[in-house]
Amino acid sequence: MIELYELRQFAAFAEAGTLSEAANILHLSQPALSRNMKKLEDDLGILLFERKKNRLELNENGKYVLELAKKLLYEADSFAVKAKDFDRRNRTISLGICAPAPVWRLAPLITNVFPHMALQTEMDQDDRLLADLQNNVYQLVVLHKKPEGESYFCKECMRESLMFALPKGHRYARRKSLSFSEMNGENMLLMPDIGFWDFVTTDKMPDSRFLTQSDRFSFHELVRASSLPAFTSDLAEKYTEVPSGRINIPISDEDSSVSYYLVCRADRKKTFAPLFSVL
């Protein structure tokens, strides 16, 4: 029976080039390593080395067995990693989201419905989320457009309306609503990871400059201390702490409001039925 330690020592010898160097790397005596190499030959029933004066070299058998050994050792080394990864996937729900807000509501719901499962979230664009859902990267995704086709099961899970958070002394602070075009050109504060809402900064307000801060606590402190406008939404007011001293003005543009859809593959509808039932 061939032991993994024999293959590891064999590969170490091939890498080092000499028995003495391999023995040093493996913290073995040279005679012990030499005996183990002879045992490997005996176990295989073939010769692996050309024995020359004061030197051992791989023959053609040895070179071929080395390639097999490397593959086998790679599989052996990755065995535990793969087993742990399989266990983690079976105890983890991977949720892909197109914007930050959906996780504010869905995270506690998922935790309550599946209390023994961990939750992992990542943000990406709708098309990539849908592709990764199909490829089992995610078990659930949240999109801001309802997917087409019978491959998916989905349900609207929430709506969000974007608003401008203005300081009280801002010239538009008394307005009942504002459009993107009216605010285009204003310097604004912004959290950088806003998902699909990026279109606001690139398409709707291309003449504005945005000061970003990725840490949410630091961002809120910046909003409290700054006279620059920022964005917020009706969901932020409901689910998160929002900086005080701001007046939130609804945005009049139609695409400032969005419906979110929780989506799973159709063949997993039964698995996630308890979650969809509480939406």
C-alpha positions in Angstrom: 0.0 0.0 0.0 1.4 3.4 -1.0 1.4 6.0 1.7 1.1 9.8 1.1 4.2 10.5 3.1 6.2 8.4 0.5 4.8 10.5 -2.3 5.5 13.7 -0.5 9.1 12.7 0.2 9.4 11.5 -3.5 8.2 14.9 -4.7 10.5 16.7 -2.3 13.5 14.7 -3.6 12.5 15.6 -7.2 12.3 19.3 -6.2 15.5 19.3 -4.3 17.6 17.2 -6.7 19.6 15.4 -4.1 18.8 13.1 -1.2 20.8 15.2 1.2 19.0 18.4 0.3 15.6 16.7 0.4 16.4 15.2 3.8 17.3 18.6 5.2 14.0 20.1 3.9 12.0 17.2 5.3 13.9 17.1 8.6 14.8 13.4 8.0 18.1 11.6 8.0 19.4 10.7 4.6 19.4 7.0 5.2 15.8 7.1 6.3 14.8 9.0 3.2 16.8 6.6 1.1 14.9 3.6 2.7 11.6 5.3 2.0 12.4 5.8 -1.6 13.3 2.1 -1.9 10.0 1.2 -0.2 8.1 3.3 -2.7 9.8 1.4 -5.5 8.9 -1.9 -3.8 5.3 -0.8 -3.3 4.9 0.1 -6.9 6.9 -2.8 -8.2 8.9 -0.7 -10.6 12.2 1.1 -10.5 12.0 4.9 -10.2 15.7 5.9 -10.1 19.0 5.5 -11.9 21.5 4.9 -9.2 24.9 6.4 -10.1 27.9 6.8 -8.0 27.1 9.2 -5.1 23.9 10.3 -7.0 20.3 9.3 -7.5 18.3 10.4 -10.5 14.8 9.9 -11.7 14.4 7.5 -14.7 11.5 7.6 -17.1 9.3 5.7 -14.7 10.2 8.2 -12.0 9.4 11.2 -14.1 6.0 9.8 -15.0 5.2 8.8 -11.4 6.3 12.3 -10.3 3.5 13.9 -12.4 1.0 11.4 -11.0 2.2 12.1 -7.5 1.9 15.8 -7.9 -1.8 15.5 -9.0 -2.5 13.1 -6.2 -0.9 15.3 -3.6 -2.8 18.3 -4.9 -6.1 16.5 -4.5 -5.1 15.2 -1.0 -4.1 18.7 0.1 -7.3 20.2 -1.2 -9.5 17.4 0.3 -10.0 19.1 3.7 -10.5 22.5 2.0 -13.2 21.1 -0.3 -14.9 19.2 2.5 -15.1 22.4 4.7 -16.2 24.5 1.7 -19.0 22.0 1.0 -20.1 22.1 4.6 -20.0 25.9 4.6 -22.1 26.1 1.4 -24.7 23.9 3.0 -24.8 26.1 6.1 -24.6 29.4 4.3 -27.2 31.3 2.2 -25.5 33.5 -0.4 -27.5 36.6 -1.2 -26.6 38.8 -4.2 -28.0 42.3 -4.0 -28.2 45.2 -6.6 -28.3 47.9 -3.9 -27.7 48.3 -0.2 -31.3 48.8 1.0 -32.8 45.3 0.4 -30.4 43.7 2.9 -31.7 46.0 5.7 -35.1 44.2 5.5 -34.1 40.8 4.2 -31.2 40.0 6.5 -33.3 39.7 9.7 -36.0 37.9 7.8 -33.6 35.3 6.4 -32.0 34.9 9.8 -35.4 34.3 11.4 -36.7 31.9 8.8 -33.4 29.9 8.6 -31.8 30.4 12.1 -29.2 27.7 11.6 -27.8 29.2 8.4 -25.2 31.9 8.0 -25.9 34.8 5.6 -23.3 36.1 3.1 -24.1 39.1 0.9 -22.4 40.6 -2.2 -23.4 43.5 -4.4 -23.3 43.4 -8.2 -25.2 44.5 -11.3 -28.5 42.8 -12.2 -27.3 40.8 -15.2 -24.3 39.4 -13.3 -26.4 38.6 -10.3 -28.8 36.6 -12.5 -26.0 34.8 -14.3 -24.4 33.8 -10.9 -27.8 32.7 -9.6 -28.1 30.4 -12.5 -24.5 29.1 -11.9 -25.2 28.5 -8.2 -22.9 31.2 -6.9 -26.0 32.7 -5.1 -29.1 30.9 -3.8 -31.0 34.2 -3.8 -30.6 37.6 -5.5 -32.4 40.9 -5.3 -32.9 42.7 -8.6 -34.5 46.1 -9.3 -36.2 44.6 -12.4 -38.4 41.6 -12.6 -36.6 38.7 -14.4 -38.2 37.1 -17.4 -38.7 33.4 -18.1 -39.8 30.3 -16.2 -36.3 29.6 -14.8 -36.9 31.9 -11.9 -39.4 32.4 -9.1 -39.6 35.9 -7.7 -41.7 38.2 -5.5 -41.6 41.9 -4.9 -40.0 42.4 -1.5 -39.9 46.2 -1.1 -39.9 49.6 -2.7 -37.4 52.4 -2.3 -37.6 56.1 -3.2 -34.5 58.2 -3.3 -34.4 61.6 -1.7 -32.1 64.5 -1.3 -30.9 65.2 2.3 -30.4 68.9 2.4 -29.0 71.1 5.2 -31.6 73.4 6.6 -30.0 76.5 5.1 -29.9 75.1 1.6 -31.7 77.2 -1.1 -34.0 74.3 -1.9 -34.8 73.2 1.7 -38.4 74.5 1.5 -39.2 72.6 -1.8 -41.7 69.8 -1.7 -39.8 67.9 -4.4 -36.7 68.3 -6.6 -35.5 66.8 -9.8 -32.1 65.4 -10.6 -31.6 68.1 -13.2 -32.2 70.9 -10.6 -29.5 69.5 -8.4 -27.1 68.7 -11.2 -23.9 70.6 -10.6 -24.2 70.6 -6.8 -21.3 69.2 -4.9 -22.6 66.3 -2.8 -21.6 63.7 -0.2 -22.0 60.1 -1.2 -21.5 56.6 0.1 -19.5 54.9 -2.8 -21.1 51.4 -2.7 -24.6 52.2 -4.0 -25.1 49.4 -6.5 -27.3 50.2 -9.5 -28.0 53.7 -8.2 -24.6 54.6 -9.7 -26.6 55.8 -12.8 -27.6 58.9 -10.8 -24.0 60.1 -10.6 -23.1 59.2 -14.2 -26.3 59.9 -16.2 -28.5 62.2 -14.1 -26.0 64.5 -12.4 -22.8 64.4 -14.5 -21.9 67.9 -13.6 -21.8 67.3 -9.9 -18.8 66.4 -7.8 -19.2 63.7 -5.2 -17.2 63.5 -2.0 -17.2 59.8 -0.9 -16.7 58.1 2.4 -17.0 54.3 2.6 -17.3 53.9 6.4 -21.0 54.4 7.3 -20.3 55.8 10.8 -17.8 58.3 9.3 -20.2 59.2 6.5 -22.9 60.0 9.0 -20.5 62.2 11.0 -19.5 63.9 7.8 -23.1 64.6 6.9 -23.8 66.0 10.3 -20.8 68.4 10.1 -21.1 69.4 6.4 -23.2 71.9 4.6 -23.1 69.7 1.4 -26.3 67.9 0.2 -26.4 64.1 0.4 -28.7 61.3 -0.7 -31.0 59.3 1.5 -34.2 57.3 0.9 -37.5 56.4 2.6 -36.0 53.0 3.5 -33.0 54.6 5.2 -35.4 56.5 7.5 -37.1 53.2 8.4 -34.2 50.8 8.8 -31.1 52.7 9.6 -29.9 55.6 11.7 -29.9 58.8 9.7 -28.0 62.0 10.5 -30.1 64.6 12.2 -30.4 68.3 11.1 -31.3 67.4 7.5 -34.5 68.0 5.5 -35.3 65.1 3.2 -36.8 66.2 -0.1 -38.4 63.6 -2.4 -37.0 63.4 -6.0 -39.6 63.9 -8.7 -38.0 61.8 -11.4 -39.8 58.6 -12.2 -36.6 56.5 -12.0 -35.9 57.7 -8.4 -38.3 55.1 -7.2 -37.8 51.4 -7.7 -39.3 48.0 -6.8 -37.0 45.2 -5.6 -37.6 41.6 -6.4 -36.3 38.7 -4.4 -35.4 35.9 -6.9 -34.5 32.2 -6.6 -34.2 29.5 -9.2 -37.5 27.8 -10.0 -36.1 24.5 -8.8 -35.4 26.0 -5.4 -38.9 27.5 -4.9 -39.8 24.9 -2.3 -36.6 25.4 -0.3 -37.2 29.1 0.0 -41.0 29.1 0.2 -41.0 29.9 4.0 -39.1 33.1 3.2 -41.2 34.2 0.3 -44.4 33.6 2.4 -43.4 36.2 4.9 -42.6 39.0 2.4 
